[in-house]
Amino acid sequence: MEKRMSKFSVHVPVLAAVFMVSLDATVVVAAFPALRSHFADASPADLSWALNGYTIVYAALLVPAGRLADRLGARRVFLPGLALFTIASGGCTLAGSAFWLAAARVVQAIGAALLAPASLALLLAAFPAGRRQGAVGLWSAIGAGAAALGPSFGSALIQWTSWQMIFLLNVPLGIAAFGLAWRETPSSEPVNVRHGNGGDGPAGAGFDWIGALLIIAGVGALAGGLVRAGEVGWETPATAMTLASGMVALGLLAWRTRSLNSTTVETGVFGDARRLRAAAATVVFGAAFGAGFLSFYLFMTGVWGFAQSTAGLAATPGPVVVIALALGSAGLTVRFGLRRLLVAGGLLFAASNLWLFLRLGGTAHYLSVWLPGQLAGGVAIGLLLPALTGAALAGLAAGRLAEGNAVNSALRQLGGALGVALVLALAGKAGARVEDFRVIYAILAVAGLMIAALSPVSPPIGET
């Protein structure tokens, strides 16, 4: 009983932190109209950084933060990250301009990047190797559920109070989680410092700030270029230069990774073709996930004219299905294997978006048109999210699990930033038409097919 209670005490602060971080990645989607009204002088492109500034910085720092957790011990990284995230959440509520809100969100992202990979490492340490997939399923379910509930939760909270409350709530939750984590989480040995790295890459490599900045510049420029293209057109010199600068930055990052063994994009966790395929599928899934959520909210409020709270309520069934499927992912993995779950999830995701592409119209038919597609999409995401995480971690040594999870999460977040930017470019303007959204859902259907085609065959976590 004492051992069981000890594990439970670790679960509570770790999963609470994961919930807050994942919620904040999507909750601002619901706040976008309120932010546009509050910061009336800011352009949509400027306000988009309240969404993508967090996502891009979070993703860019996840891999070096995961490596740091492996080197120093998960607890030593988790606690400072949670403290920084909590403090920055309070700063978001005090922001007097779109610039300062984006700046506070960047600080939030730094804290989130520190605690996220360390959180899974702490959780996995409480389980034997044979039960790690269950821990991954639990961690994924909490993260997916929070991210999925973000827009609906934010909609209700904004209608009842104000947009500031979506950040202010993190402060008491963060303080409580920090206090419990300080008392209950075990100290963890810095694996890579004393025992090497488990055979997956160079031990003791330092933090590559240049690589992290190249990721931020590259993905930030691509996302910004996509949003700008929606505002001023694809053919303008400013759009072309922004997109080109992003490609140059990512090209420099690729060169740096190959030539200088950059630890920002750690190639050791891509040691075989299975994890490479999982990485590519994760990027596509992240883009589809981010695009799907934002397009849902914009369509409900902009085309069908739903009130913000009504749109939030309409968004709820999908997340409920995601949580239920992700919680049962361990049993499904044992029975069917990761590849079958990934193929089934990808095909179902494609079918759900094809349904929306074919059936959506200007007249609201939520129960007969949107709900079936939303439920099918929820099942698909509930299958895909934990399965992709499991495929990314398969075959990694225990000392590389935090880093491997960081790579997987970073790729998903970077894909999400590009998906959000694409939706803003295609349907971000006021008065977007049904045809604009049909283009988005056609793209998402193709993304589902790509995920199914990329699905790797992977061994269970902890086996090579």
C-alpha positions in Angstrom: 0.0 0.0 0.0 2.8 2.4 0.9 4.5 1.8 -2.5 1.2 2.3 -4.3 0.5 5.6 -2.5 4.1 6.7 -3.3 3.4 6.2 -7.0 0.1 8.0 -6.7 1.9 10.9 -5.0 4.3 11.1 -7.9 1.4 10.9 -10.5 -0.6 13.9 -9.0 2.0 16.8 -9.4 3.5 15.3 -12.6 0.2 14.9 -14.4 -1.2 18.2 -13.1 1.8 19.9 -14.6 1.3 18.0 -17.9 -2.3 19.1 -17.9 -1.5 22.8 -17.5 1.2 22.8 -20.2 -1.0 21.0 -22.7 -4.0 23.1 -21.9 -2.1 26.3 -22.4 -0.9 25.1 -25.9 -4.5 25.3 -27.2 -6.7 27.3 -24.8 -5.7 30.6 -26.5 -7.5 29.3 -29.6 -10.7 30.0 -27.7 -9.4 33.4 -26.5 -8.5 34.6 -30.0 -11.7 36.7 -30.5 -11.5 38.1 -27.0 -7.8 39.0 -27.5 -8.6 40.6 -30.9 -11.2 42.8 -29.1 -9.0 43.6 -26.1 -5.9 44.4 -28.2 -7.8 46.3 -31.0 -4.7 47.9 -32.4 -2.9 44.6 -33.0 -3.0 42.9 -36.4 -4.1 39.2 -36.7 -0.4 38.4 -37.5 0.7 40.1 -34.3 -1.9 38.3 -32.2 -1.0 35.0 -33.8 2.2 35.0 -31.8 0.2 34.5 -28.6 -0.5 31.1 -30.1 2.6 30.2 -32.1 5.1 32.1 -30.0 4.4 29.6 -27.2 4.3 26.6 -29.5 7.5 27.3 -31.4 9.7 28.2 -28.4 8.3 25.2 -26.5 9.1 22.9 -29.3 12.6 24.4 -30.0 13.7 23.9 -26.3 12.1 20.5 -25.7 15.0 18.4 -27.1 17.8 20.2 -25.2 15.6 20.3 -22.1 15.0 16.5 -22.4 18.7 15.9 -22.7 19.2 18.2 -19.7 16.7 16.0 -17.7 18.6 12.9 -18.7 22.0 14.4 -17.6 21.0 16.2 -14.4 18.1 14.1 -13.2 14.4 14.7 -14.0 13.5 16.2 -10.7 16.2 18.9 -11.0 14.7 20.0 -14.3 11.0 19.5 -13.5 10.8 21.7 -10.4 12.4 24.9 -11.9 10.4 24.4 -15.1 7.1 24.2 -13.1 8.1 27.3 -11.1 8.9 29.3 -14.2 5.7 28.3 -16.0 3.6 29.3 -12.9 5.3 32.7 -12.6 4.9 33.4 -16.4 1.2 32.4 -16.2 0.7 35.2 -13.7 2.6 37.6 -16.1 0.2 36.8 -18.9 -2.7 38.2 -16.9 -0.9 41.5 -16.5 0.0 42.0 -20.2 -0.9 45.4 -21.4 -0.3 44.8 -25.1 -0.1 42.0 -27.6 3.7 42.2 -27.5 3.9 41.7 -23.7 1.4 38.9 -23.9 3.5 37.2 -26.5 6.6 37.8 -24.4 5.0 36.3 -21.3 3.9 33.3 -23.4 7.5 32.8 -24.5 8.6 32.6 -20.9 5.8 30.2 -20.2 7.1 28.1 -23.1 10.6 27.9 -21.6 9.1 26.6 -18.3 6.9 24.2 -20.2 9.8 22.8 -22.2 11.8 22.2 -19.0 9.0 20.3 -17.2 7.4 18.3 -20.0 10.1 15.8 -20.9 11.1 15.5 -17.2 7.5 14.7 -16.3 7.4 11.6 -18.4 10.8 10.5 -17.1 9.5 10.8 -13.5 6.4 8.9 -14.4 8.2 6.1 -16.2 10.6 5.7 -13.3 7.6 4.6 -11.1 6.9 1.7 -13.5 8.8 -1.4 -14.5 9.9 -1.8 -18.1 7.0 -4.1 -18.9 4.4 -1.5 -17.9 5.9 1.6 -19.5 3.4 1.6 -22.3 0.7 2.0 -19.7 2.5 5.0 -18.3 2.9 6.5 -21.7 -0.8 6.0 -22.3 -1.7 7.8 -19.1 0.7 10.6 -19.8 -0.6 10.9 -23.4 -4.2 10.8 -22.3 -3.8 13.6 -19.9 -1.9 15.7 -22.4 -4.2 15.0 -25.3 -7.3 15.5 -23.1 -6.0 18.9 -21.8 -5.1 20.0 -25.3 -8.4 18.9 -26.7 -10.4 20.5 -23.9 -8.5 23.7 -24.2 -10.8 25.6 -26.6 -14.0 24.4 -25.0 -12.8 25.1 -21.5 -11.4 28.5 -22.5 -14.7 29.4 -24.2 -16.7 28.8 -21.1 -14.2 30.5 -18.8 -14.0 33.6 -21.0 -17.8 34.0 -21.2 -18.1 33.7 -17.4 -15.1 35.8 -16.5 -12.4 37.2 -18.8 -9.5 36.0 -21.0 -7.1 36.7 -18.2 -8.6 33.9 -16.1 -7.4 31.2 -18.4 -3.8 32.1 -17.3 -4.5 33.1 -13.8 -5.9 29.7 -12.9 -2.4 28.2 -13.5 -1.0 30.1 -10.5 -2.7 28.3 -7.6 -2.6 25.0 -9.5 1.1 25.5 -10.2 1.9 26.4 -6.6 0.0 23.4 -5.3 1.7 21.0 -7.8 5.1 22.5 -7.0 4.6 21.9 -3.2 3.5 18.3 -3.7 6.3 17.6 -6.2 8.9 19.1 -3.9 7.9 16.6 -1.2 7.0 13.5 -3.2 9.0 13.2 -6.4 12.2 11.1 -6.0 15.6 12.4 -6.8 16.9 10.9 -10.0 20.4 10.0 -10.9 22.0 12.0 -13.8 22.2 9.0 -16.1 24.3 10.4 -18.9 26.9 12.1 -16.5 27.8 9.0 -14.5 26.8 6.0 -16.7 27.0 7.3 -20.2 24.0 7.5 -22.5 22.8 4.0 -23.0 24.5 3.6 -26.3 22.5 6.2 -28.3 24.8 9.1 -28.8 27.5 11.2 -27.2 27.3 11.7 -23.5 27.8 15.0 -21.8 27.1 17.2 -24.9 26.2 20.7 -24.0 23.2 22.9 -24.6 23.2 24.2 -28.2 21.7 27.6 -28.0 22.5 28.4 -31.6 20.6 25.3 -32.8 17.6 26.2 -30.6 17.6 29.8 -32.0 17.7 28.4 -35.6 14.6 26.3 -34.9 12.8 29.3 -33.5 13.8 31.5 -36.4 13.1 28.9 -39.1 9.7 27.7 -37.9 8.7 31.1 -36.7 9.5 32.6 -40.1 7.6 29.8 -42.0 4.6 30.2 -39.7 4.7 34.0 -39.9 5.1 33.8 -43.7 2.0 31.6 -44.0 -0.1 34.0 -41.8 1.2 37.0 -43.8 0.4 35.4 -47.0 -3.2 35.1 -45.9 -3.3 38.9 -45.1 -1.3 40.4 -48.0 -1.0 37.6 -50.6 1.4 34.9 -51.5 3.1 36.9 -54.3 4.3 39.9 -52.2 8.0 40.4 -51.7 7.6 40.5 -47.9 5.9 37.1 -47.9 8.5 35.5 -50.2 11.4 36.9 -48.1 9.8 35.7 -44.8 9.3 32.2 -46.1 12.7 32.1 -47.7 14.4 33.2 -44.5 12.7 30.4 -42.7 13.9 27.8 -45.2 17.5 29.2 -44.9 17.4 29.0 -41.1 16.2 25.4 -41.2 18.8 24.6 -43.8 21.5 26.0 -41.5 20.1 23.9 -38.7 20.4 20.8 -40.9 24.0 21.6 -41.8 24.8 22.3 -38.1 23.2 19.0 -37.0 25.2 17.0 -39.6 28.5 18.8 -39.2 28.7 19.8 -35.6 26.6 17.1 -33.9 24.1 19.7 -32.6 22.3 18.5 -29.4 19.2 20.6 -30.3 18.1 18.1 -32.9 19.6 15.0 -31.4 20.0 12.4 -34.2 20.8 9.6 -31.8 17.1 9.0 -31.1 16.6 8.6 -34.9 18.9 5.6 -34.9 16.8 3.5 -37.2 14.2 3.8 -39.9 11.3 3.0 -37.6 11.9 6.1 -35.5 12.5 8.2 -38.6 9.1 7.1 -39.9 7.5 7.8 -36.5 9.1 11.3 -36.6 7.7 12.1 -40.0 4.2 10.8 -39.0 4.4 12.9 -35.8 5.1 16.1 -37.7 2.1 15.4 -40.1 -0.1 14.5 -37.1 0.9 17.7 -35.2 0.1 19.9 -38.2 -3.3 18.1 -38.6 -4.1 18.3 -34.9 -3.4 22.1 -34.7 -5.2 22.9 -38.0 -8.2 20.8 -37.0 -8.8 22.6 -33.7 -8.4 26.1 -35.0 -10.5 25.4 -38.1 -13.3 23.9 -35.9 -13.5 27.0 -33.8 -13.3 29.5 -36.7 -15.9 27.6 -38.6 -18.4 27.3 -35.7 -18.2 31.0 -34.8 -17.5 32.4 -38.3 -19.7 30.4 -40.7 -22.4 28.8 -38.5 -22.5 31.8 -36.2 -22.3 29.8 -32.9 -21.8 31.9 -29.7 -18.4 31.3 -28.1 -19.8 29.2 -25.3 -21.9 27.2 -27.7 -18.9 26.5 -29.9 -17.0 25.4 -26.8 -19.7 23.0 -25.8 -19.9 21.6 -29.3 -16.2 20.9 -29.2 -16.5 18.6 -26.1 -17.5 15.2 -27.5 -14.2 14.7 -29.5 -11.9 15.3 -26.5 -14.0 12.9 -24.3 -13.4 10.2 -26.9 -9.7 11.0 -27.2 -9.2 10.7 -23.4 -11.1 7.4 -23.2 -9.1 5.8 -26.1 -5.8 7.1 -24.9 -6.3 5.7 -21.4 -7.0 2.3 -22.9 -4.1 2.5 -25.3 -1.9 0.0 -23.4 -4.3 -2.8 -23.8 -5.0 -2.0 -27.4 -1.2 -1.9 -28.1 -0.7 -5.3 -26.6 -3.6 -6.8 -28.6 -3.1 -5.2 -32.0 0.4 -3.7 -32.1 1.5 -0.1 -32.7 1.5 -0.3 -36.5 -2.1 -1.5 -36.7 -3.3 1.3 -34.4 -1.4 3.9 -36.4 -2.7 2.7 -39.7 -6.3 2.4 -38.4 -6.0 5.9 -36.8 -4.6 7.5 -39.9 -7.3 6.0 -42.2 -10.1 6.9 -39.7 -8.7 10.5 -39.5 -8.7 10.7 -43.3 -12.3 9.4 -43.4 -13.6 11.8 -40.8 -12.2 14.8 -42.6 -13.4 13.6 -46.0 -16.9 13.4 -44.4 -16.6 17.0 -43.4 -15.3 18.0 -46.8 -18.3 16.4 -48.5 -21.1 17.3 -46.1 -20.3 20.8 -44.7 -22.5 23.6 -45.8 -23.5 27.1 -44.7 -26.5 26.0 -42.7 -25.8 24.5 -39.3 -26.4 20.8 -39.0 -24.3 19.9 -36.0 -25.9 16.6 -35.0 -26.2 15.1 -38.5 -23.1 16.5 -40.1 -20.4 17.7 -37.7 -20.9 15.3 -34.7 -20.3 12.1 -36.7 -17.1 13.5 -38.2 -16.0 14.8 -34.8 -16.5 11.5 -33.0 -14.6 9.6 -35.7 -11.8 12.1 -35.6 -11.7 11.8 -31.8 -11.3 8.0 -32.1 -8.6 8.5 -34.6 -6.6 11.0 -32.4 -7.1 8.8 -29.4 -5.5 5.9 -31.3 -2.7 8.0 -32.9 -1.4 10.1 -30.1 -0.2 7.4 -27.6 0.8 5.1 -30.5 3.0 7.7 -32.0 4.6 8.4 -28.6 5.2 4.7 -28.2 6.7 4.3 -31.6 9.1 7.3 -30.9 10.3 5.7 -27.7 10.6 2.1 -28.9 14.0 0.7 -28.5 15.5 3.6 -26.6 17.6 2.9 -23.6 16.2 4.1 -20.2 18.7 7.0 -20.1 17.3 8.4 -23.3 13.6 8.2 -22.7 13.2 11.9 -21.6 15.2 13.0 -24.6 13.3 10.7 -27.0 10.0 12.0 -25.7 11.2 15.6 -26.0 12.0 15.0 -29.7 8.6 13.5 -30.3 6.8 16.3 -28.5 8.9 19.0 -30.3 8.1 17.6 -33.7 4.4 17.5 -32.9 4.4 21.1 -31.6 6.4 22.4 -34.6 3.9 20.6 -36.9 1.1 22.2 -34.9 2.5 25.7 -35.4 2.6 25.2 -39.1 -1.0 23.8 -39.1 -2.3 26.8 -37.2 -0.5 29.2 -39.6 -1.9 27.4 -42.6 -5.5 27.7 -41.2 -5.0 31.4 -40.5 -3.7 31.9 -44.1 -6.6 30.0 -45.7 -9.5 31.0 -43.4 -8.2 33.4 -40.8 -9.9 36.5 -42.2 -13.4 37.6 -41.1 -16.0 36.4 -43.5 -14.2 33.2 -44.5 -16.5 31.0 -46.7 -17.4 27.3 -46.5 -15.2 26.7 -49.6 -12.2 27.9 -47.6 -12.8 25.3 -44.9 -13.4 22.6 -47.5 -9.9 23.1 -48.7 -8.6 22.7 -45.1 -10.5 19.5 -44.6 -9.3 18.1 -47.9 -5.7 18.8 -46.8 -6.4 17.1 -43.4 -7.8 14.0 -45.2 -4.6 13.7 -47.1 -2.7 14.1 -43.9 -4.5 11.1 -42.4 -3.5 9.0 -45.4 0.1 10.2 -45.0 0.2 9.1 -41.3 -1.1 5.7 -42.2 1.5 5.3 -45.0 4.4 6.4 -42.7 3.4 4.1 -39.8 6.4 2.1 -38.5 6.7 -1.3 -37.0 8.2 -0.9 -33.6 9.0 -3.0 -30.6 7.5 -2.2 -27.1 9.2 0.5 -25.1 12.2 -0.8 -23.3 12.9 -3.5 -25.9 15.3 -3.3 -28.8 
